[in-house]
Amino acid sequence: MSTTVSERKNSASNPFKPPPSAREIQRQFNNGCLIVLATLFALLAVGVLIFLLLYVILNGIRYLNLDFFTRLPTPNGEPGGGMGPAIQGTLILVGLASLIGIPLGLFTAIYLSEFGRGRLANAVRSLVDLLTGVPTIIFGLFAWVIIVVPQETFSGFSGGVALGIIMIPIVARTTEDVLRLVPREQREASLSLGATEARTTFRVVIPAALSGIVTGIVLAMARVAGETAPLLMTAFGTTFRNTSIFEPMDALTLRVYNFTLSPYQTQVNQAYTGALVLILLILIASFTVRWFTGGFKRKF
């Protein structure tokens, strides 16, 4: 009875509205199906990510303690120990990679966005896109040929070079996209006041896009922090604490990889803890940068 009354009210409010055609009903049905499928696939993707995070957390948090951050790895089969050298090496390698990859990626993006025209700019952009899709082990092989072989030793410096090359196209592409989002009117206003193109770029364009640039840099750092293949051929890893970049250096990804293949359960457990620490480092860096750059502020 209530349905009949509501239908009468709707028809009375709009008596000239024609009844829905079969085509309109089909369009509404297709639209509903698409919304349901998109929602299901989004939940599936998020569910897989949450499952992986919970799996690593549940298996790794039980062995997370102060010794894990400070002590050296124990010999095979012995309990205890930690990943102190691996955590220290990860920070050093990411720092070296940032010193190499961030300046080169930034200036490449500035050239492509602000000054690059014609065939040269297209060639550079194509090369950056090509580097983005190259398997990372190729960069490790490159660093192995030009650094490890001549020096006749593995080193943290060669690992930093390999990771820095990986960062270049990531920083360049994200920064170029962010710089292109800056309104053209801001550039024209600066140029009309007599500023040069270089001054306009560094005083107007880059400050306007600083939040997006920093976010892209953090994404690149997170990407190289999780790389293993290039370090197998360059830094190689060590169980001792080492601060010299010209000697073999350990990293969290290398230690997790080696301990995952271990037949000893103690090392397998520490591999889960190492993966958890790596995730936490990336999350802390990302949230810190977003906080200081205003990424969490509401924009109206």
Contacts in CASP RR format, 6 or more apart in sequence:
PFRMAT RR
TARGET T0000
AUTHOR 0000-0000-0000
METHOD contacts of the structure
MODEL  1
MSTTVSERKNSASNPFKPPPSAREIQRQFNNGCLIVLATLFALLAVGVLI
FLLLYVILNGIRYLNLDFFTRLPTPNGEPGGGMGPAIQGTLILVGLASLI
GIPLGLFTAIYLSEFGRGRLANAVRSLVDLLTGVPTIIFGLFAWVIIVVP
QETFSGFSGGVALGIIMIPIVARTTEDVLRLVPREQREASLSLGATEART
TFRVVIPAALSGIVTGIVLAMARVAGETAPLLMTAFGTTFRNTSIFEPMD
ALTLRVYNFTLSPYQTQVNQAYTGALVLILLILIASFTVRWFTGGFKRKF
11 17 0 8 1.000
20 28 0 8 1.000
53 279 0 8 1.000
56 272 0 8 1.000
56 275 0 8 1.000
56 276 0 8 1.000
56 279 0 8 1.000
57 276 0 8 1.000
59 269 0 8 1.000
59 272 0 8 1.000
60 269 0 8 1.000
60 272 0 8 1.000
60 273 0 8 1.000
60 274 0 8 1.000
60 275 0 8 1.000
60 276 0 8 1.000
61 273 0 8 1.000
61 276 0 8 1.000
62 269 0 8 1.000
63 269 0 8 1.000
63 270 0 8 1.000
63 272 0 8 1.000
63 273 0 8 1.000
64 273 0 8 1.000
64 276 0 8 1.000
64 277 0 8 1.000
67 80 0 8 1.000
67 81 0 8 1.000
67 82 0 8 1.000
68 81 0 8 1.000
68 82 0 8 1.000
68 83 0 8 1.000
68 84 0 8 1.000
68 270 0 8 1.000
68 273 0 8 1.000
68 274 0 8 1.000
68 277 0 8 1.000
69 82 0 8 1.000
69 83 0 8 1.000
69 84 0 8 1.000
69 87 0 8 1.000
69 277 0 8 1.000
70 82 0 8 1.000
70 84 0 8 1.000
71 80 0 8 1.000
71 81 0 8 1.000
71 82 0 8 1.000
71 84 0 8 1.000
72 81 0 8 1.000
72 82 0 8 1.000
72 84 0 8 1.000
72 85 0 8 1.000
72 239 0 8 1.000
72 240 0 8 1.000
72 241 0 8 1.000
73 81 0 8 1.000
73 82 0 8 1.000
73 83 0 8 1.000
73 85 0 8 1.000
73 86 0 8 1.000
73 239 0 8 1.000
73 255 0 8 1.000
73 267 0 8 1.000
73 270 0 8 1.000
74 80 0 8 1.000
74 81 0 8 1.000
74 82 0 8 1.000
74 266 0 8 1.000
76 262 0 8 1.000
76 264 0 8 1.000
76 267 0 8 1.000
77 264 0 8 1.000
77 266 0 8 1.000
77 267 0 8 1.000
78 266 0 8 1.000
79 266 0 8 1.000
80 266 0 8 1.000
81 270 0 8 1.000
82 270 0 8 1.000
83 250 0 8 1.000
83 252 0 8 1.000
83 255 0 8 1.000
83 270 0 8 1.000
83 273 0 8 1.000
83 274 0 8 1.000
83 277 0 8 1.000
84 241 0 8 1.000
85 238 0 8 1.000
85 239 0 8 1.000
85 240 0 8 1.000
85 241 0 8 1.000
85 242 0 8 1.000
85 250 0 8 1.000
86 250 0 8 1.000
86 251 0 8 1.000
86 252 0 8 1.000
86 254 0 8 1.000
86 255 0 8 1.000
86 274 0 8 1.000
87 252 0 8 1.000
87 277 0 8 1.000
88 241 0 8 1.000
88 243 0 8 1.000
88 250 0 8 1.000
89 156 0 8 1.000
89 235 0 8 1.000
89 242 0 8 1.000
89 249 0 8 1.000
89 250 0 8 1.000
89 251 0 8 1.000
90 225 0 8 1.000
90 251 0 8 1.000
90 252 0 8 1.000
90 253 0 8 1.000
90 278 0 8 1.000
90 281 0 8 1.000
92 156 0 8 1.000
92 243 0 8 1.000
92 245 0 8 1.000
92 249 0 8 1.000
93 156 0 8 1.000
93 159 0 8 1.000
93 160 0 8 1.000
93 163 0 8 1.000
93 224 0 8 1.000
93 231 0 8 1.000
93 235 0 8 1.000
93 249 0 8 1.000
93 251 0 8 1.000
94 163 0 8 1.000
94 221 0 8 1.000
94 224 0 8 1.000
94 225 0 8 1.000
95 160 0 8 1.000
96 156 0 8 1.000
96 157 0 8 1.000
96 159 0 8 1.000
96 160 0 8 1.000
96 161 0 8 1.000
96 163 0 8 1.000
96 164 0 8 1.000
96 245 0 8 1.000
97 159 0 8 1.000
97 160 0 8 1.000
97 163 0 8 1.000
97 164 0 8 1.000
97 166 0 8 1.000
97 167 0 8 1.000
97 221 0 8 1.000
97 224 0 8 1.000
98 164 0 8 1.000
98 167 0 8 1.000
98 217 0 8 1.000
98 221 0 8 1.000
100 160 0 8 1.000
100 161 0 8 1.000
100 164 0 8 1.000
100 165 0 8 1.000
100 167 0 8 1.000
100 168 0 8 1.000
101 164 0 8 1.000
101 165 0 8 1.000
101 167 0 8 1.000
101 168 0 8 1.000
101 171 0 8 1.000
101 220 0 8 1.000
102 167 0 8 1.000
102 171 0 8 1.000
102 217 0 8 1.000
102 220 0 8 1.000
104 168 0 8 1.000
104 171 0 8 1.000
104 172 0 8 1.000
105 167 0 8 1.000
105 168 0 8 1.000
105 169 0 8 1.000
105 171 0 8 1.000
105 172 0 8 1.000
105 175 0 8 1.000
106 171 0 8 1.000
106 172 0 8 1.000
106 175 0 8 1.000
106 213 0 8 1.000
108 124 0 8 1.000
108 128 0 8 1.000
108 168 0 8 1.000
108 171 0 8 1.000
108 172 0 8 1.000
108 176 0 8 1.000
109 171 0 8 1.000
109 172 0 8 1.000
109 173 0 8 1.000
109 174 0 8 1.000
109 175 0 8 1.000
109 176 0 8 1.000
109 179 0 8 1.000
110 175 0 8 1.000
110 179 0 8 1.000
110 201 0 8 1.000
110 206 0 8 1.000
111 121 0 8 1.000
111 124 0 8 1.000
112 121 0 8 1.000
112 124 0 8 1.000
112 125 0 8 1.000
112 128 0 8 1.000
112 172 0 8 1.000
112 176 0 8 1.000
113 175 0 8 1.000
113 176 0 8 1.000
113 179 0 8 1.000
113 180 0 8 1.000
114 179 0 8 1.000
114 197 0 8 1.000
114 201 0 8 1.000
114 205 0 8 1.000
115 197 0 8 1.000
116 124 0 8 1.000
128 168 0 8 1.000
128 169 0 8 1.000
128 172 0 8 1.000
128 173 0 8 1.000
129 169 0 8 1.000
129 173 0 8 1.000
131 165 0 8 1.000
131 168 0 8 1.000
131 169 0 8 1.000
132 169 0 8 1.000
132 170 0 8 1.000
132 173 0 8 1.000
133 169 0 8 1.000
135 229 0 8 1.000
136 162 0 8 1.000
136 166 0 8 1.000
136 227 0 8 1.000
136 229 0 8 1.000
136 230 0 8 1.000
137 229 0 8 1.000
137 230 0 8 1.000
137 232 0 8 1.000
137 233 0 8 1.000
139 162 0 8 1.000
139 163 0 8 1.000
139 165 0 8 1.000
139 166 0 8 1.000
139 230 0 8 1.000
140 158 0 8 1.000
140 159 0 8 1.000
140 162 0 8 1.000
140 229 0 8 1.000
140 230 0 8 1.000
140 231 0 8 1.000
140 233 0 8 1.000
140 234 0 8 1.000
141 233 0 8 1.000
142 162 0 8 1.000
142 165 0 8 1.000
143 158 0 8 1.000
143 159 0 8 1.000
143 160 0 8 1.000
143 161 0 8 1.000
143 162 0 8 1.000
143 165 0 8 1.000
143 230 0 8 1.000
143 233 0 8 1.000
143 234 0 8 1.000
144 158 0 8 1.000
144 233 0 8 1.000
144 234 0 8 1.000
147 155 0 8 1.000
147 157 0 8 1.000
147 158 0 8 1.000
147 161 0 8 1.000
147 234 0 8 1.000
148 154 0 8 1.000
148 155 0 8 1.000
148 158 0 8 1.000
148 233 0 8 1.000
148 234 0 8 1.000
151 158 0 8 1.000
151 246 0 8 1.000
153 246 0 8 1.000
153 247 0 8 1.000
153 248 0 8 1.000
154 234 0 8 1.000
154 235 0 8 1.000
154 236 0 8 1.000
154 237 0 8 1.000
154 247 0 8 1.000
154 248 0 8 1.000
155 234 0 8 1.000
155 235 0 8 1.000
155 245 0 8 1.000
155 246 0 8 1.000
155 247 0 8 1.000
155 248 0 8 1.000
155 249 0 8 1.000
156 234 0 8 1.000
156 235 0 8 1.000
156 245 0 8 1.000
156 246 0 8 1.000
156 247 0 8 1.000
156 248 0 8 1.000
156 249 0 8 1.000
157 245 0 8 1.000
157 246 0 8 1.000
158 234 0 8 1.000
158 235 0 8 1.000
159 230 0 8 1.000
159 231 0 8 1.000
159 234 0 8 1.000
159 235 0 8 1.000
159 249 0 8 1.000
160 234 0 8 1.000
160 235 0 8 1.000
160 245 0 8 1.000
161 234 0 8 1.000
162 230 0 8 1.000
162 231 0 8 1.000
162 233 0 8 1.000
162 234 0 8 1.000
163 224 0 8 1.000
163 227 0 8 1.000
163 230 0 8 1.000
163 231 0 8 1.000
164 224 0 8 1.000
166 220 0 8 1.000
166 223 0 8 1.000
166 224 0 8 1.000
166 227 0 8 1.000
166 230 0 8 1.000
167 220 0 8 1.000
167 221 0 8 1.000
167 223 0 8 1.000
167 224 0 8 1.000
170 216 0 8 1.000
170 219 0 8 1.000
170 220 0 8 1.000
170 223 0 8 1.000
171 216 0 8 1.000
171 217 0 8 1.000
171 220 0 8 1.000
174 212 0 8 1.000
174 213 0 8 1.000
174 215 0 8 1.000
174 216 0 8 1.000
174 219 0 8 1.000
174 220 0 8 1.000
175 209 0 8 1.000
175 213 0 8 1.000
175 216 0 8 1.000
178 209 0 8 1.000
178 212 0 8 1.000
178 213 0 8 1.000
178 216 0 8 1.000
179 205 0 8 1.000
179 206 0 8 1.000
179 209 0 8 1.000
179 213 0 8 1.000
181 209 0 8 1.000
182 204 0 8 1.000
182 205 0 8 1.000
182 208 0 8 1.000
182 209 0 8 1.000
186 204 0 8 1.000
186 205 0 8 1.000
186 208 0 8 1.000
187 200 0 8 1.000
187 204 0 8 1.000
187 205 0 8 1.000
190 199 0 8 1.000
190 200 0 8 1.000
190 203 0 8 1.000
190 204 0 8 1.000
191 197 0 8 1.000
191 200 0 8 1.000
195 203 0 8 1.000
195 204 0 8 1.000
206 213 0 8 1.000
210 293 0 8 1.000
211 293 0 8 1.000
211 294 0 8 1.000
211 295 0 8 1.000
212 293 0 8 1.000
214 289 0 8 1.000
214 293 0 8 1.000
215 289 0 8 1.000
215 290 0 8 1.000
215 293 0 8 1.000
218 285 0 8 1.000
218 286 0 8 1.000
218 289 0 8 1.000
221 285 0 8 1.000
222 282 0 8 1.000
222 285 0 8 1.000
222 286 0 8 1.000
225 252 0 8 1.000
225 253 0 8 1.000
225 278 0 8 1.000
225 281 0 8 1.000
225 282 0 8 1.000
226 252 0 8 1.000
226 253 0 8 1.000
226 278 0 8 1.000
227 253 0 8 1.000
228 253 0 8 1.000
228 254 0 8 1.000
228 256 0 8 1.000
228 257 0 8 1.000
231 237 0 8 1.000
231 251 0 8 1.000
231 253 0 8 1.000
231 254 0 8 1.000
232 254 0 8 1.000
232 257 0 8 1.000
235 248 0 8 1.000
235 249 0 8 1.000
235 250 0 8 1.000
235 251 0 8 1.000
235 254 0 8 1.000
236 248 0 8 1.000
236 249 0 8 1.000
236 254 0 8 1.000
237 248 0 8 1.000
237 249 0 8 1.000
237 250 0 8 1.000
237 251 0 8 1.000
237 254 0 8 1.000
237 255 0 8 1.000
238 247 0 8 1.000
238 248 0 8 1.000
238 249 0 8 1.000
238 250 0 8 1.000
239 250 0 8 1.000
242 248 0 8 1.000
242 249 0 8 1.000
242 250 0 8 1.000
252 274 0 8 1.000
252 277 0 8 1.000
252 278 0 8 1.000
253 278 0 8 1.000
255 270 0 8 1.000
255 271 0 8 1.000
255 274 0 8 1.000
256 271 0 8 1.000
256 274 0 8 1.000
256 275 0 8 1.000
256 278 0 8 1.000
258 267 0 8 1.000
259 267 0 8 1.000
259 268 0 8 1.000
259 270 0 8 1.000
259 271 0 8 1.000
260 268 0 8 1.000
260 271 0 8 1.000
262 268 0 8 1.000
262 271 0 8 1.000
290 296 0 8 1.000
END
